[in-house]
Amino acid sequence: MNNAGRGLLGAVEEATDAAARAVYDTDVFGTLNVLRAVLPTLRAQRSGRIVNISSIGGFVGSPRWGVYNSTKFATEGFSEARAREVAPLGIAVTLVEPGYFRTDFLDAPSLHTEATTIEDYAGTAGAMRRTATDVNHAQPGGPMKAAGAIVRIASSGQPPPPVQLGRDSFDASAHKIEHVAAEQRTWEDLSVSTDHDDAAAA
């Protein structure tokens, strides 16, 4: 289970290169390093479970979490691809997308907050900075309940590819799915109009 994580609180434009790379080193390359280390054993035994901790932020972008969101979107992408690669080898991959859980993630050791702020983002990214401070150690999710749910997932004969943990995560995911489906319907004609004429005719 890949659970190490580092956050970055700041508008995308406010994030320094060094701060962004530090988040990627932990959240993306750290996870990839662990996977490369364990997969030879799992492939040899033709069995195993991989649980990658993502975030609802890996499915739904949020102001002031943009760089962190991007690391979790990356985790979702390579985890989905990896799941298809290793399924024929008897290995299952599950993405866990937690919402806000009452952990120390919003504390300084794991969450870097950019010192530079741009006033134009006060109403979007700035508002999220205040929310993160207000919700710290009052998050709705219970860590012990999450641990129990992850054990249940790992023990399942057919573990889900992605699973949301927490009502906030479940609701945000459902809302995005509905929104994407509605937008697809609205723009379907434009989307399919870009096919070559011979492809469209086929």
N, C-alpha and C positions, 0 to 999 in steps of 0.2 A: 504494500500500500504506500503510495507516494502522498505524503501529507505536508511536507515542508513547504512553507509559503512566506512570501514577503509582499507587503503592500506598498503602494505609492499613492498618496492623496494629493492631487493637484490637477489642474486643467492640463490637457495634452500640451498646449503651448508653453505652459509654465515648467514642464518637466525638463530637467537637464539631461544631457546625454548620459552622464555618469549614473544618475539616479535610475534612469530607465534601464540601463544595462545591468545594474545591480538586481533589479526585479527579475529580469530575464534570466540572469545567471542562476537564480534560485528556482523560480517557478517553471521555467522551460528547460534549460540545459541541465539543471539538477535532476529533474524527472527523467529526461532522456538518458542521463548517465546511469541512473539506477536501473532503468529498463534494459539497457545494453548489458549491464552486469548480471541480471537475473535470467534473462531470456535463454541463454544457452542451456541452463539447467532445466528450465521449464520445457524447452523444445525436446531435450533428450528424454525426459520422462513422459512426454506427450500428455501433459496435464498441468493445470495450475490456474490460479485466479489472479488477475491484476486489478487493483482498485486504484484509480487515479482521482485524487481529490481536486475537483475543479471549483466551481462557484456558480451561483446564478449569474454572476458577472461574466461568466464564460459563454453565456447565451443571450444576455440582455445587457447592453451597454448603459452606463450611468454617468452623469456629469461628475467630474473630478476623479473618477476611477478609470479613465481612459487607458492609461498605460497598463495598469493592473488587468483591466478587462482584456486587453490584447494578449497578455500572457496566458490567460485562461482560455481565450478563443483558440490560441495556438495549441494548448493542451487538449482541447476538445477535438481539434482537427487531426492531430497525430494519433490520438487515442481511438478515434473512429476508424481511421485507416488501419491502425495496428490491430484492432479487433477483427477486421476482415482478413488480415494477413495470417493471424495465428489461430483463428477458429478451426481450420482444418487440422490443426495440430493438437486439438483438445484443450486449448487455452482460452479462457474467457476474460474479456476486458470490460470493466464497468466504470463509467464516469459518475462521480457523485457531485451533485450541484447543490451545496448548502446555501441557505440564506444567512441571515444574521444569527450567529450562535454566541452564547455567553462564554466566550474564551478571551484570551489576552491578545487576540489578533489586532485590535485597535490600539494597543499600547505601543509606546515608542520603540521597543526592541524589534517589533515585527512590522511596524507601519511607519514609513518615512513620509513626512509631510514637507512639501516644498516650501521654502521660506519666501520665495518670490511669488507675489500674487499680482494679477492683472485685474484692475477694477472693472473692466467690461464683463468679467465672468462672475461678478459678485452675486448675481441673482440665480446662477446655475451651479457652477462649480463651488462658489463660495458658500452657497446654502448647504451643499452636501458636506462641506468641512464642519459646519456647525452641527449637522445631523449626526455625523460620526462621533463627535465629541459627546453629544447628548445621550446617544444610545449605548455608549461604551459601558460594559458590565451590566447593562439592562436589556440586552438583546433577548428576543423571544425564544430562541432555540435552546434546547437543553443538550449539552455535550454528551452526557451519559446516554441519553435516548438516541442520539445520533450514532454513538458507538455500537449500541445494540442493533440499530437498523443496519449498519454496515456489516456486522457479523451475520445477520440474517441474509443479507444480499450475497455475501461471500459463500454462504452455506447452501444457497438455492441451487437446485438442479438446472434452472434456466435463469441466471441472473440478468437483470435488465441492462441494456446498453448504457443509457443514461437514467439517472433517478434523481429527483429533487428531494431535498430534505428541508422541512420547515414550510409552514403555510405561506410565508412571504415568498419563498422560492417557487413553490407550486403555483401560486396565483400569478406571479410575474411571468413565469414560463407559459402558462395557459393564455395569458393576455397577449404575449408576443406571437404565439402560434395563431391565434385568432386574427391578429392584425396582419400578419404575413399572408394568411390565406385570403383575407379580404383584399389586400393590395394586389395579390396575384390575379384575382378575378377582375379587378378594375383595369389592370394593365395587360391582360392576357393578349389582346389583339396586337398591341405594340411588341410584346415579347416575341411572339411567334412570327411576326412580320419580318424579322431580320434573317430568317433562313433563306438560303439560296432557292431560287425558283424550282430547280430540279429536285432539291430536297423536300420542299413543300409539296410538290406534285406527287412524290413517292408516298 
